[in-house]
Amino acid sequence: PERITTNVLTDRLALMEQLGVVQKKPYEKRPLRFEYTLTPKGMGLLPVLQEMCRWANRHIPGTWIPPKSFMNKRAPARRR
C-alpha cells in the first residue's frame, strides 16, 4: 500500500471535493465513513488516472493494482 497519513489523505480529498473533482457520501454511521466518487468533472481525469496506474504498475514494484472495473471504465465523450 502507498503509505500516506490519514490527515494528509483527508486534506487532499477535501481539496478535491472543493474543486469539484470528487463527491463524498456516507456509507457507514458508526464509525462515520465516506465513499468518494468522481464527479462528472472528475471523470474527465479518468484516462489520466488510468494511465498513471499503468505506468506505476510497469515501473514501481509492489504498486497497488487497481480493479479491472476501474481500468476498463470509459470517460464520457466530451461535448463540443
N, CA, C and O atoms as a Maestro MAE file, in Angstrom:
{
 s_m_m2io_version
 :::
 2.0.0
}

f_m_ct {
 s_m_title
 :::
 protein
 m_atom[320] {
  # First column is atom index #
  i_m_mmod_type
  r_m_x_coord
  r_m_y_coord
  r_m_z_coord
  i_m_residue_number
  s_m_chain_name
  s_m_pdb_residue_name
  s_m_pdb_atom_name
  i_m_atomic_number
  :::
  1 25 0.825 -1.210 0.000 1 A "PRO " " N  " 7
  2 3 0.000 0.000 0.000 1 A "PRO " " CA " 6
  3 2 0.860 1.261 0.000 1 A "PRO " " C  " 6
  4 15 1.968 1.285 0.535 1 A "PRO " " O  " 8
  5 25 0.324 2.284 -0.604 2 A "GLU " " N  " 7
  6 3 1.001 3.573 -0.579 2 A "GLU " " CA " 6
  7 2 0.883 4.114 0.843 2 A "GLU " " C  " 6
  8 15 -0.206 4.121 1.416 2 A "GLU " " O  " 8
  9 25 1.971 4.554 1.398 3 A "ARG " " N  " 7
  10 3 1.970 4.998 2.798 3 A "ARG " " CA " 6
  11 2 1.664 6.489 2.847 3 A "ARG " " C  " 6
  12 15 2.497 7.320 2.487 3 A "ARG " " O  " 8
  13 25 0.460 6.812 3.295 4 A "ILE " " N  " 7
  14 3 0.034 8.196 3.429 4 A "ILE " " CA " 6
  15 2 -0.704 8.315 4.756 4 A "ILE " " C  " 6
  16 15 -1.522 7.461 5.097 4 A "ILE " " O  " 8
  17 25 -0.412 9.373 5.500 5 A "THR " " N  " 7
  18 3 -1.063 9.533 6.793 5 A "THR " " CA " 6
  19 2 -2.525 9.927 6.590 5 A "THR " " C  " 6
  20 15 -2.891 10.521 5.576 5 A "THR " " O  " 8
  21 25 -3.340 9.587 7.569 6 A "THR " " N  " 7
  22 3 -4.769 9.861 7.491 6 A "THR " " CA " 6
  23 2 -5.051 11.344 7.312 6 A "THR " " C  " 6
  24 15 -5.920 11.718 6.524 6 A "THR " " O  " 8
  25 25 -4.320 12.201 8.041 7 A "ASN " " N  " 7
  26 3 -4.595 13.639 7.931 7 A "ASN " " CA " 6
  27 2 -4.228 14.181 6.554 7 A "ASN " " C  " 6
  28 15 -4.921 15.061 6.043 7 A "ASN " " O  " 8
  29 25 -3.161 13.681 5.943 8 A "VAL " " N  " 7
  30 3 -2.779 14.133 4.597 8 A "VAL " " CA " 6
  31 2 -3.829 13.669 3.590 8 A "VAL " " C  " 6
  32 15 -4.236 14.441 2.722 8 A "VAL " " O  " 8
  33 25 -4.266 12.426 3.698 9 A "LEU " " N  " 7
  34 3 -5.293 11.912 2.802 9 A "LEU " " CA " 6
  35 2 -6.586 12.718 2.944 9 A "LEU " " C  " 6
  36 15 -7.209 13.074 1.944 9 A "LEU " " O  " 8
  37 25 -6.987 13.005 4.178 10 A "THR " " N  " 7
  38 3 -8.193 13.794 4.429 10 A "THR " " CA " 6
  39 2 -8.091 15.174 3.803 10 A "THR " " C  " 6
  40 15 -9.041 15.644 3.177 10 A "THR " " O  " 8
  41 25 -6.944 15.829 3.967 11 A "ASP " " N  " 7
  42 3 -6.742 17.160 3.377 11 A "ASP " " CA " 6
  43 2 -6.823 17.110 1.854 11 A "ASP " " C  " 6
  44 15 -7.442 17.980 1.240 11 A "ASP " " O  " 8
  45 25 -6.215 16.118 1.248 12 A "ARG " " N  " 7
  46 3 -6.219 16.014 -0.219 12 A "ARG " " CA " 6
  47 2 -7.616 15.724 -0.752 12 A "ARG " " C  " 6
  48 15 -8.028 16.293 -1.763 12 A "ARG " " O  " 8
  49 25 -8.340 14.846 -0.079 13 A "LEU " " N  " 7
  50 3 -9.705 14.556 -0.506 13 A "LEU " " CA " 6
  51 2 -10.604 15.779 -0.341 13 A "LEU " " C  " 6
  52 15 -11.456 16.041 -1.190 13 A "LEU " " O  " 8
  53 25 -10.420 16.531 0.748 14 A "ALA " " N  " 7
  54 3 -11.210 17.749 0.963 14 A "ALA " " CA " 6
  55 2 -10.945 18.767 -0.144 14 A "ALA " " C  " 6
  56 15 -11.877 19.409 -0.630 14 A "ALA " " O  " 8
  57 25 -9.698 18.916 -0.541 15 A "LEU " " N  " 7
  58 3 -9.364 19.844 -1.621 15 A "LEU " " CA " 6
  59 2 -9.993 19.388 -2.936 15 A "LEU " " C  " 6
  60 15 -10.549 20.203 -3.672 15 A "LEU " " O  " 8
  61 25 -9.909 18.098 -3.232 16 A "MET " " N  " 7
  62 3 -10.509 17.597 -4.472 16 A "MET " " CA " 6
  63 2 -12.029 17.765 -4.460 16 A "MET " " C  " 6
  64 15 -12.645 17.995 -5.500 16 A "MET " " O  " 8
  65 25 -12.624 17.648 -3.268 17 A "GLU " " N  " 7
  66 3 -14.069 17.878 -3.155 17 A "GLU " " CA " 6
  67 2 -14.390 19.356 -3.397 17 A "GLU " " C  " 6
  68 15 -15.345 19.668 -4.108 17 A "GLU " " O  " 8
  69 25 -13.608 20.262 -2.815 18 A "GLN " " N  " 7
  70 3 -13.814 21.701 -3.025 18 A "GLN " " CA " 6
  71 2 -13.667 22.073 -4.490 18 A "GLN " " C  " 6
  72 15 -14.371 22.958 -4.977 18 A "GLN " " O  " 8
  73 25 -12.766 21.414 -5.196 19 A "LEU " " N  " 7
  74 3 -12.529 21.695 -6.609 19 A "LEU " " CA " 6
  75 2 -13.572 21.038 -7.520 19 A "LEU " " C  " 6
  76 15 -13.588 21.275 -8.728 19 A "LEU " " O  " 8
  77 25 -14.434 20.218 -6.934 20 A "GLY " " N  " 7
  78 3 -15.478 19.576 -7.719 20 A "GLY " " CA " 6
  79 2 -15.024 18.349 -8.482 20 A "GLY " " C  " 6
  80 15 -15.671 17.938 -9.445 20 A "GLY " " O  " 8
  81 25 -13.915 17.758 -8.056 21 A "VAL " " N  " 7
  82 3 -13.375 16.575 -8.740 21 A "VAL " " CA " 6
  83 2 -13.986 15.295 -8.169 21 A "VAL " " C  " 6
  84 15 -14.221 14.339 -8.907 21 A "VAL " " O  " 8
  85 25 -14.242 15.274 -6.865 22 A "VAL " " N  " 7
  86 3 -14.867 14.118 -6.211 22 A "VAL " " CA " 6
  87 2 -16.050 14.589 -5.380 22 A "VAL " " C  " 6
  88 15 -16.152 15.758 -5.010 22 A "VAL " " O  " 8
  89 25 -16.937 13.650 -5.099 23 A "GLN " " N  " 7
  90 3 -18.014 13.912 -4.150 23 A "GLN " " CA " 6
  91 2 -17.959 12.821 -3.090 23 A "GLN " " C  " 6
  92 15 -17.535 11.697 -3.363 23 A "GLN " " O  " 8
  93 25 -18.386 13.157 -1.889 24 A "LYS " " N  " 7
  94 3 -18.353 12.146 -0.832 24 A "LYS " " CA " 6
  95 2 -19.758 11.885 -0.329 24 A "LYS " " C  " 6
  96 15 -20.595 12.783 -0.245 24 A "LYS " " O  " 8
  97 25 -19.991 10.612 0.005 25 A "LYS " " N  " 7
  98 3 -21.274 10.175 0.537 25 A "LYS " " CA " 6
  99 2 -20.986 9.251 1.708 25 A "LYS " " C  " 6
  100 15 -20.113 8.388 1.617 25 A "LYS " " O  " 8
  101 25 -21.714 9.424 2.812 26 A "PRO " " N  " 7
  102 3 -21.502 8.498 3.931 26 A "PRO " " CA " 6
  103 2 -22.028 7.106 3.567 26 A "PRO " " C  " 6
  104 15 -23.070 6.967 2.927 26 A "PRO " " O  " 8
  105 25 -21.288 6.089 3.988 27 A "TYR " " N  " 7
  106 3 -21.748 4.718 3.762 27 A "TYR " " CA " 6
  107 2 -21.836 3.934 5.062 27 A "TYR " " C  " 6
  108 15 -22.323 2.804 5.078 27 A "TYR " " O  " 8
  109 25 -21.367 4.531 6.151 28 A "GLU " " N  " 7
  110 3 -21.423 3.882 7.459 28 A "GLU " " CA " 6
  111 2 -21.579 4.975 8.506 28 A "GLU " " C  " 6
  112 15 -20.923 6.014 8.436 28 A "GLU " " O  " 8
  113 25 -22.472 4.726 9.500 29 A "LYS " " N  " 7
  114 3 -22.711 5.758 10.514 29 A "LYS " " CA " 6
  115 2 -21.798 5.634 11.725 29 A "LYS " " C  " 6
  116 15 -21.361 6.640 12.285 29 A "LYS " " O  " 8
  117 25 -21.509 4.397 12.130 30 A "ARG " " N  " 7
  118 3 -20.659 4.203 13.304 30 A "ARG " " CA " 6
  119 2 -19.623 3.143 13.012 30 A "ARG " " C  " 6
  120 15 -19.972 1.966 12.917 30 A "ARG " " O  " 8
  121 25 -18.399 3.498 12.869 31 A "PRO " " N  " 7
  122 3 -17.874 4.858 12.805 31 A "PRO " " CA " 6
  123 2 -18.256 5.504 11.465 31 A "PRO " " C  " 6
  124 15 -18.479 4.813 10.471 31 A "PRO " " O  " 8
  125 25 -18.326 6.826 11.461 32 A "LEU " " N  " 7
  126 3 -18.690 7.556 10.257 32 A "LEU " " CA " 6
  127 2 -17.613 7.359 9.197 32 A "LEU " " C  " 6
  128 15 -16.443 7.672 9.414 32 A "LEU " " O  " 8
  129 25 -18.028 6.835 8.048 33 A "ARG " " N  " 7
  130 3 -17.096 6.591 6.941 33 A "ARG " " CA " 6
  131 2 -17.727 7.080 5.652 33 A "ARG " " C  " 6
  132 15 -18.947 7.077 5.489 33 A "ARG " " O  " 8
  133 25 -16.855 7.505 4.732 34 A "PHE " " N  " 7
  134 3 -17.331 8.070 3.480 34 A "PHE " " CA " 6
  135 2 -16.783 7.312 2.285 34 A "PHE " " C  " 6
  136 15 -15.694 6.741 2.330 34 A "PHE " " O  " 8
  137 25 -17.566 7.321 1.217 35 A "GLU " " N  " 7
  138 3 -17.134 6.815 -0.078 35 A "GLU " " CA " 6
  139 2 -16.924 8.039 -0.963 35 A "GLU " " C  " 6
  140 15 -17.752 8.950 -0.977 35 A "GLU " " O  " 8
  141 25 -15.825 8.058 -1.696 36 A "TYR " " N  " 7
  142 3 -15.530 9.160 -2.609 36 A "TYR " " CA " 6
  143 2 -15.651 8.643 -4.036 36 A "TYR " " C  " 6
  144 15 -15.100 7.597 -4.378 36 A "TYR " " O  " 8
  145 25 -16.378 9.389 -4.864 37 A "THR " " N  " 7
  146 3 -16.531 9.027 -6.270 37 A "THR " " CA " 6
  147 2 -16.221 10.243 -7.136 37 A "THR " " C  " 6
  148 15 -16.336 11.387 -6.694 37 A "THR " " O  " 8
  149 25 -15.829 9.974 -8.364 38 A "LEU " " N  " 7
  150 3 -15.548 11.061 -9.292 38 A "LEU " " CA " 6
  151 2 -16.850 11.741 -9.708 38 A "LEU " " C  " 6
  152 15 -17.858 11.080 -9.955 38 A "LEU " " O  " 8
  153 25 -16.814 13.051 -9.780 39 A "THR " " N  " 7
  154 3 -17.924 13.831 -10.315 39 A "THR " " CA " 6
  155 2 -17.817 13.804 -11.840 39 A "THR " " C  " 6
  156 15 -16.842 13.275 -12.375 39 A "THR " " O  " 8
  157 25 -18.796 14.361 -12.545 40 A "PRO " " N  " 7
  158 3 -18.634 14.477 -13.999 40 A "PRO " " CA " 6
  159 2 -17.344 15.225 -14.367 40 A "PRO " " C  " 6
  160 15 -16.664 14.858 -15.326 40 A "PRO " " O  " 8
  161 25 -17.017 16.260 -13.612 41 A "LYS " " N  " 7
  162 3 -15.759 16.991 -13.846 41 A "LYS " " CA " 6
  163 2 -14.563 16.065 -13.624 41 A "LYS " " C  " 6
  164 15 -13.623 16.062 -14.418 41 A "LYS " " O  " 8
  165 25 -14.597 15.288 -12.557 42 A "GLY " " N  " 7
  166 3 -13.512 14.364 -12.244 42 A "GLY " " CA " 6
  167 2 -13.383 13.242 -13.260 42 A "GLY " " C  " 6
  168 15 -12.286 12.731 -13.488 42 A "GLY " " O  " 8
  169 25 -14.505 12.854 -13.874 43 A "MET " " N  " 7
  170 3 -14.454 11.795 -14.888 43 A "MET " " CA " 6
  171 2 -13.585 12.202 -16.070 43 A "MET " " C  " 6
  172 15 -13.062 11.341 -16.777 43 A "MET " " O  " 8
  173 25 -13.425 13.499 -16.293 44 A "GLY " " N  " 7
  174 3 -12.532 13.958 -17.349 44 A "GLY " " CA " 6
  175 2 -11.085 13.577 -17.085 44 A "GLY " " C  " 6
  176 15 -10.275 13.519 -18.010 44 A "GLY " " O  " 8
  177 25 -10.759 13.318 -15.823 45 A "LEU " " N  " 7
  178 3 -9.404 12.908 -15.448 45 A "LEU " " CA " 6
  179 2 -9.202 11.394 -15.523 45 A "LEU " " C  " 6
  180 15 -8.084 10.907 -15.351 45 A "LEU " " O  " 8
  181 25 -10.265 10.659 -15.774 46 A "LEU " " N  " 7
  182 3 -10.180 9.198 -15.738 46 A "LEU " " CA " 6
  183 2 -9.080 8.630 -16.632 46 A "LEU " " C  " 6
  184 15 -8.318 7.783 -16.165 46 A "LEU " " O  " 8
  185 25 -8.957 9.052 -17.894 47 A "PRO " " N  " 7
  186 3 -7.869 8.495 -18.718 47 A "PRO " " CA " 6
  187 2 -6.477 8.787 -18.138 47 A "PRO " " C  " 6
  188 15 -5.570 7.965 -18.258 47 A "PRO " " O  " 8
  189 25 -6.315 9.937 -17.521 48 A "VAL " " N  " 7
  190 3 -5.028 10.295 -16.908 48 A "VAL " " CA " 6
  191 2 -4.757 9.387 -15.709 48 A "VAL " " C  " 6
  192 15 -3.649 8.873 -15.559 48 A "VAL " " O  " 8
  193 25 -5.757 9.190 -14.863 49 A "LEU " " N  " 7
  194 3 -5.598 8.335 -13.686 49 A "LEU " " CA " 6
  195 2 -5.290 6.896 -14.093 49 A "LEU " " C  " 6
  196 15 -4.437 6.243 -13.491 49 A "LEU " " O  " 8
  197 25 -5.985 6.410 -15.114 50 A "GLN " " N  " 7
  198 3 -5.735 5.045 -15.580 50 A "GLN " " CA " 6
  199 2 -4.310 4.897 -16.114 50 A "GLN " " C  " 6
  200 15 -3.638 3.903 -15.836 50 A "GLN " " O  " 8
  201 25 -3.856 5.882 -16.874 51 A "GLU " " N  " 7
  202 3 -2.502 5.792 -17.431 51 A "GLU " " CA " 6
  203 2 -1.447 5.884 -16.328 51 A "GLU " " C  " 6
  204 15 -0.410 5.227 -16.407 51 A "GLU " " O  " 8
  205 25 -1.708 6.697 -15.297 52 A "MET " " N  " 7
  206 3 -0.775 6.770 -14.165 52 A "MET " " CA " 6
  207 2 -0.685 5.413 -13.471 52 A "MET " " C  " 6
  208 15 0.399 4.998 -13.060 52 A "MET " " O  " 8
  209 25 -1.815 4.720 -13.338 53 A "CYS " " N  " 7
  210 3 -1.807 3.383 -12.739 53 A "CYS " " CA " 6
  211 2 -1.004 2.410 -13.596 53 A "CYS " " C  " 6
  212 15 -0.207 1.629 -13.076 53 A "CYS " " O  " 8
  213 25 -1.215 2.458 -14.906 54 A "ARG " " N  " 7
  214 3 -0.458 1.572 -15.803 54 A "ARG " " CA " 6
  215 2 1.040 1.827 -15.681 54 A "ARG " " C  " 6
  216 15 1.837 0.894 -15.582 54 A "ARG " " O  " 8
  217 25 1.406 3.097 -15.691 55 A "TRP " " N  " 7
  218 3 2.822 3.464 -15.594 55 A "TRP " " CA " 6
  219 2 3.411 2.944 -14.282 55 A "TRP " " C  " 6
  220 15 4.476 2.326 -14.275 55 A "TRP " " O  " 8
  221 25 2.712 3.197 -13.172 56 A "ALA " " N  " 7
  222 3 3.214 2.764 -11.863 56 A "ALA " " CA " 6
  223 2 3.358 1.246 -11.808 56 A "ALA " " C  " 6
  224 15 4.343 0.736 -11.275 56 A "ALA " " O  " 8
  225 25 2.387 0.527 -12.351 57 A "ASN " " N  " 7
  226 3 2.457 -0.934 -12.334 57 A "ASN " " CA " 6
  227 2 3.614 -1.467 -13.158 57 A "ASN " " C  " 6
  228 15 4.156 -2.526 -12.843 57 A "ASN " " O  " 8
  229 25 4.004 -0.759 -14.202 58 A "ARG " " N  " 7
  230 3 5.150 -1.184 -15.023 58 A "ARG " " CA " 6
  231 2 6.487 -0.841 -14.367 58 A "ARG " " C  " 6
  232 15 7.453 -1.592 -14.507 58 A "ARG " " O  " 8
  233 25 6.553 0.270 -13.663 59 A "HIS " " N  " 7
  234 3 7.849 0.797 -13.229 59 A "HIS " " CA " 6
  235 2 8.113 0.781 -11.721 59 A "HIS " " C  " 6
  236 15 9.255 0.969 -11.304 59 A "HIS " " O  " 8
  237 25 7.092 0.562 -10.901 60 A "ILE " " N  " 7
  238 3 7.282 0.587 -9.445 60 A "ILE " " CA " 6
  239 2 6.801 -0.743 -8.863 60 A "ILE " " C  " 6
  240 15 5.598 -0.962 -8.725 60 A "ILE " " O  " 8
  241 25 7.737 -1.628 -8.522 61 A "PRO " " N  " 7
  242 3 7.352 -2.929 -7.971 61 A "PRO " " CA " 6
  243 2 6.518 -2.774 -6.696 61 A "PRO " " C  " 6
  244 15 6.777 -1.899 -5.869 61 A "PRO " " O  " 8
  245 25 5.520 -3.634 -6.559 62 A "GLY " " N  " 7
  246 3 4.702 -3.646 -5.355 62 A "GLY " " CA " 6
  247 2 3.598 -2.607 -5.335 62 A "GLY " " C  " 6
  248 15 2.918 -2.449 -4.321 62 A "GLY " " O  " 8
  249 25 3.405 -1.892 -6.443 63 A "THR " " N  " 7
  250 3 2.350 -0.883 -6.500 63 A "THR " " CA " 6
  251 2 0.987 -1.562 -6.525 63 A "THR " " C  " 6
  252 15 0.823 -2.627 -7.119 63 A "THR " " O  " 8
  253 25 0.014 -0.935 -5.876 64 A "TRP " " N  " 7
  254 3 -1.360 -1.420 -5.848 64 A "TRP " " CA " 6
  255 2 -1.881 -1.590 -7.270 64 A "TRP " " C  " 6
  256 15 -1.681 -0.721 -8.119 64 A "TRP " " O  " 8
  257 25 -2.540 -2.697 -7.522 65 A "ILE " " N  " 7
  258 3 -3.124 -2.954 -8.841 65 A "ILE " " CA " 6
  259 2 -4.616 -2.652 -8.752 65 A "ILE " " C  " 6
  260 15 -5.337 -3.302 -7.996 65 A "ILE " " O  " 8
  261 25 -5.084 -1.670 -9.521 66 A "PRO " " N  " 7
  262 3 -6.499 -1.302 -9.452 66 A "PRO " " CA " 6
  263 2 -7.385 -2.394 -10.047 66 A "PRO " " C  " 6
  264 15 -6.928 -3.191 -10.866 66 A "PRO " " O  " 8
  265 25 -8.656 -2.428 -9.634 67 A "PRO " " N  " 7
  266 3 -9.560 -3.436 -10.186 67 A "PRO " " CA " 6
  267 2 -9.788 -3.216 -11.684 67 A "PRO " " C  " 6
  268 15 -9.700 -2.094 -12.181 67 A "PRO " " O  " 8
  269 25 -10.080 -4.299 -12.381 68 A "LYS " " N  " 7
  270 3 -10.331 -4.209 -13.824 68 A "LYS " " CA " 6
  271 2 -11.507 -3.290 -14.122 68 A "LYS " " C  " 6
  272 15 -11.526 -2.623 -15.157 68 A "LYS " " O  " 8
  273 25 -12.493 -3.248 -13.220 69 A "SER " " N  " 7
  274 3 -13.658 -2.380 -13.452 69 A "SER " " CA " 6
  275 2 -13.234 -0.918 -13.567 69 A "SER " " C  " 6
  276 15 -13.833 -0.160 -14.330 69 A "SER " " O  " 8
  277 25 -12.209 -0.514 -12.817 70 A "PHE " " N  " 7
  278 3 -11.691 0.858 -12.913 70 A "PHE " " CA " 6
  279 2 -10.902 1.041 -14.204 70 A "PHE " " C  " 6
  280 15 -11.070 2.036 -14.908 70 A "PHE " " O  " 8
  281 25 -10.052 0.087 -14.502 71 A "MET " " N  " 7
  282 3 -9.185 0.223 -15.671 71 A "MET " " CA " 6
  283 2 -9.962 0.134 -16.988 71 A "MET " " C  " 6
  284 15 -9.521 0.683 -17.998 71 A "MET " " O  " 8
  285 25 -11.103 -0.547 -16.992 72 A "ASN " " N  " 7
  286 3 -11.898 -0.690 -18.215 72 A "ASN " " CA " 6
  287 2 -12.964 0.387 -18.368 72 A "ASN " " C  " 6
  288 15 -13.602 0.490 -19.416 72 A "ASN " " O  " 8
  289 25 -13.155 1.184 -17.329 73 A "LYS " " N  " 7
  290 3 -14.178 2.234 -17.376 73 A "LYS " " CA " 6
  291 2 -13.794 3.280 -18.411 73 A "LYS " " C  " 6
  292 15 -12.616 3.585 -18.593 73 A "LYS " " O  " 8
  293 25 -14.783 3.820 -19.077 74 A "ARG " " N  " 7
  294 3 -14.555 4.856 -20.090 74 A "ARG " " CA " 6
  295 2 -15.093 6.193 -19.592 74 A "ARG " " C  " 6
  296 15 -16.158 6.262 -18.978 74 A "ARG " " O  " 8
  297 25 -14.347 7.236 -19.865 75 A "ALA " " N  " 7
  298 3 -14.827 8.588 -19.575 75 A "ALA " " CA " 6
  299 2 -15.898 8.925 -20.600 75 A "ALA " " C  " 6
  300 15 -15.806 8.506 -21.754 75 A "ALA " " O  " 8
  301 25 -16.922 9.686 -20.186 76 A "PRO " " N  " 7
  302 3 -17.943 10.076 -21.156 76 A "PRO " " CA " 6
  303 2 -17.337 10.917 -22.274 76 A "PRO " " C  " 6
  304 15 -16.342 11.615 -22.077 76 A "PRO " " O  " 8
  305 25 -17.949 10.839 -23.439 77 A "ALA " " N  " 7
  306 3 -17.474 11.633 -24.579 77 A "ALA " " CA " 6
  307 2 -17.588 13.119 -24.249 77 A "ALA " " C  " 6
  308 15 -18.536 13.561 -23.600 77 A "ALA " " O  " 8
  309 25 -16.603 13.870 -24.712 78 A "ARG " " N  " 7
  310 3 -16.607 15.314 -24.462 78 A "ARG " " CA " 6
  311 2 -17.637 15.992 -25.350 78 A "ARG " " C  " 6
  312 15 -17.835 15.622 -26.507 78 A "ARG " " O  " 8
  313 25 -18.289 16.997 -24.771 79 A "ARG " " N  " 7
  314 3 -19.231 17.809 -25.550 79 A "ARG " " CA " 6
  315 2 -18.472 18.881 -26.290 79 A "ARG " " C  " 6
  316 15 -17.447 19.368 -25.813 79 A "ARG " " O  " 8
  317 25 -18.959 19.242 -27.425 80 A "ARG " " N  " 7
  318 3 -18.323 20.315 -28.203 80 A "ARG " " CA " 6
  319 2 -19.204 21.517 -28.263 80 A "ARG " " C  " 6
  320 15 -18.838 22.521 -28.874 80 A "ARG " " O  " 8
  :::
 }
 m_bond[319] {
  # First column is bond index #
  i_m_from
  i_m_to
  i_m_order
  :::
  1 1 2 1
  2 2 3 1
  3 3 4 2
  4 3 5 1
  5 5 6 1
  6 6 7 1
  7 7 8 2
  8 7 9 1
  9 9 10 1
  10 10 11 1
  11 11 12 2
  12 11 13 1
  13 13 14 1
  14 14 15 1
  15 15 16 2
  16 15 17 1
  17 17 18 1
  18 18 19 1
  19 19 20 2
  20 19 21 1
  21 21 22 1
  22 22 23 1
  23 23 24 2
  24 23 25 1
  25 25 26 1
  26 26 27 1
  27 27 28 2
  28 27 29 1
  29 29 30 1
  30 30 31 1
  31 31 32 2
  32 31 33 1
  33 33 34 1
  34 34 35 1
  35 35 36 2
  36 35 37 1
  37 37 38 1
  38 38 39 1
  39 39 40 2
  40 39 41 1
  41 41 42 1
  42 42 43 1
  43 43 44 2
  44 43 45 1
  45 45 46 1
  46 46 47 1
  47 47 48 2
  48 47 49 1
  49 49 50 1
  50 50 51 1
  51 51 52 2
  52 51 53 1
  53 53 54 1
  54 54 55 1
  55 55 56 2
  56 55 57 1
  57 57 58 1
  58 58 59 1
  59 59 60 2
  60 59 61 1
  61 61 62 1
  62 62 63 1
  63 63 64 2
  64 63 65 1
  65 65 66 1
  66 66 67 1
  67 67 68 2
  68 67 69 1
  69 69 70 1
  70 70 71 1
  71 71 72 2
  72 71 73 1
  73 73 74 1
  74 74 75 1
  75 75 76 2
  76 75 77 1
  77 77 78 1
  78 78 79 1
  79 79 80 2
  80 79 81 1
  81 81 82 1
  82 82 83 1
  83 83 84 2
  84 83 85 1
  85 85 86 1
  86 86 87 1
  87 87 88 2
  88 87 89 1
  89 89 90 1
  90 90 91 1
  91 91 92 2
  92 91 93 1
  93 93 94 1
  94 94 95 1
  95 95 96 2
  96 95 97 1
  97 97 98 1
  98 98 99 1
  99 99 100 2
  100 99 101 1
  101 101 102 1
  102 102 103 1
  103 103 104 2
  104 103 105 1
  105 105 106 1
  106 106 107 1
  107 107 108 2
  108 107 109 1
  109 109 110 1
  110 110 111 1
  111 111 112 2
  112 111 113 1
  113 113 114 1
  114 114 115 1
  115 115 116 2
  116 115 117 1
  117 117 118 1
  118 118 119 1
  119 119 120 2
  120 119 121 1
  121 121 122 1
  122 122 123 1
  123 123 124 2
  124 123 125 1
  125 125 126 1
  126 126 127 1
  127 127 128 2
  128 127 129 1
  129 129 130 1
  130 130 131 1
  131 131 132 2
  132 131 133 1
  133 133 134 1
  134 134 135 1
  135 135 136 2
  136 135 137 1
  137 137 138 1
  138 138 139 1
  139 139 140 2
  140 139 141 1
  141 141 142 1
  142 142 143 1
  143 143 144 2
  144 143 145 1
  145 145 146 1
  146 146 147 1
  147 147 148 2
  148 147 149 1
  149 149 150 1
  150 150 151 1
  151 151 152 2
  152 151 153 1
  153 153 154 1
  154 154 155 1
  155 155 156 2
  156 155 157 1
  157 157 158 1
  158 158 159 1
  159 159 160 2
  160 159 161 1
  161 161 162 1
  162 162 163 1
  163 163 164 2
  164 163 165 1
  165 165 166 1
  166 166 167 1
  167 167 168 2
  168 167 169 1
  169 169 170 1
  170 170 171 1
  171 171 172 2
  172 171 173 1
  173 173 174 1
  174 174 175 1
  175 175 176 2
  176 175 177 1
  177 177 178 1
  178 178 179 1
  179 179 180 2
  180 179 181 1
  181 181 182 1
  182 182 183 1
  183 183 184 2
  184 183 185 1
  185 185 186 1
  186 186 187 1
  187 187 188 2
  188 187 189 1
  189 189 190 1
  190 190 191 1
  191 191 192 2
  192 191 193 1
  193 193 194 1
  194 194 195 1
  195 195 196 2
  196 195 197 1
  197 197 198 1
  198 198 199 1
  199 199 200 2
  200 199 201 1
  201 201 202 1
  202 202 203 1
  203 203 204 2
  204 203 205 1
  205 205 206 1
  206 206 207 1
  207 207 208 2
  208 207 209 1
  209 209 210 1
  210 210 211 1
  211 211 212 2
  212 211 213 1
  213 213 214 1
  214 214 215 1
  215 215 216 2
  216 215 217 1
  217 217 218 1
  218 218 219 1
  219 219 220 2
  220 219 221 1
  221 221 222 1
  222 222 223 1
  223 223 224 2
  224 223 225 1
  225 225 226 1
  226 226 227 1
  227 227 228 2
  228 227 229 1
  229 229 230 1
  230 230 231 1
  231 231 232 2
  232 231 233 1
  233 233 234 1
  234 234 235 1
  235 235 236 2
  236 235 237 1
  237 237 238 1
  238 238 239 1
  239 239 240 2
  240 239 241 1
  241 241 242 1
  242 242 243 1
  243 243 244 2
  244 243 245 1
  245 245 246 1
  246 246 247 1
  247 247 248 2
  248 247 249 1
  249 249 250 1
  250 250 251 1
  251 251 252 2
  252 251 253 1
  253 253 254 1
  254 254 255 1
  255 255 256 2
  256 255 257 1
  257 257 258 1
  258 258 259 1
  259 259 260 2
  260 259 261 1
  261 261 262 1
  262 262 263 1
  263 263 264 2
  264 263 265 1
  265 265 266 1
  266 266 267 1
  267 267 268 2
  268 267 269 1
  269 269 270 1
  270 270 271 1
  271 271 272 2
  272 271 273 1
  273 273 274 1
  274 274 275 1
  275 275 276 2
  276 275 277 1
  277 277 278 1
  278 278 279 1
  279 279 280 2
  280 279 281 1
  281 281 282 1
  282 282 283 1
  283 283 284 2
  284 283 285 1
  285 285 286 1
  286 286 287 1
  287 287 288 2
  288 287 289 1
  289 289 290 1
  290 290 291 1
  291 291 292 2
  292 291 293 1
  293 293 294 1
  294 294 295 1
  295 295 296 2
  296 295 297 1
  297 297 298 1
  298 298 299 1
  299 299 300 2
  300 299 301 1
  301 301 302 1
  302 302 303 1
  303 303 304 2
  304 303 305 1
  305 305 306 1
  306 306 307 1
  307 307 308 2
  308 307 309 1
  309 309 310 1
  310 310 311 1
  311 311 312 2
  312 311 313 1
  313 313 314 1
  314 314 315 1
  315 315 316 2
  316 315 317 1
  317 317 318 1
  318 318 319 1
  319 319 320 2
  :::
 }
}
